[in-house]
Amino acid sequence: MLLKRIFSILVSLLLMGAFYIYAVLQKNDETDNLTWLVQEEKIALENIGEVISTNRQTLVNAFGSEAPFPDFIQSGKCYDQTYRGKLTHVLEINTDGLQIKGVTPAFAAPLIRKNNLHFKSDNLALFGFPLLKAQDDSNSIYFLVTNKAAFSFTISGTDTTPLSTLSIEYPNK
């Protein structure tokens, strides 16, 4: 009985050792030295200068990508800006208690993100994308990144109601 246990332990150790040696021999040293690069999305943007309007379709056409809009726009503009040598479009929309800033392509998100804020997940989502939340002295700031663009929502106070009034507008092709 004791001899049987010792034999089974030795066989187990032998199998584990053989598997370990096989795994080490199969390790590919070339993959340890690979660097993974994230390629910027190739979005063909054209210079638009500056478009000022309160018309949602005019603004989203100038922006060149789908964007969230409130029902009513007090002021809105879309303009060109460069980020790391690449052309981007920045969208700014203002309405009662809500300011929306957007940028396309999404890799230029730092253009619209405020500095010195610590964003955290708040278990909120908008149009199927997770929202990050930060708080400054008097505003709640939400940050959203989609496949093609990034958006910042600045809401006066802590009320999230203005986010529920947003709808997506698509550019005409």
Summary of the structure (lengths in Angstrom):
residues: 173
radius of gyration: 25.9
end to end distance: 79.9
largest distance: 88.6
contacts: 460
relative contact order: 0.15
helix: 27%
strand: 36%
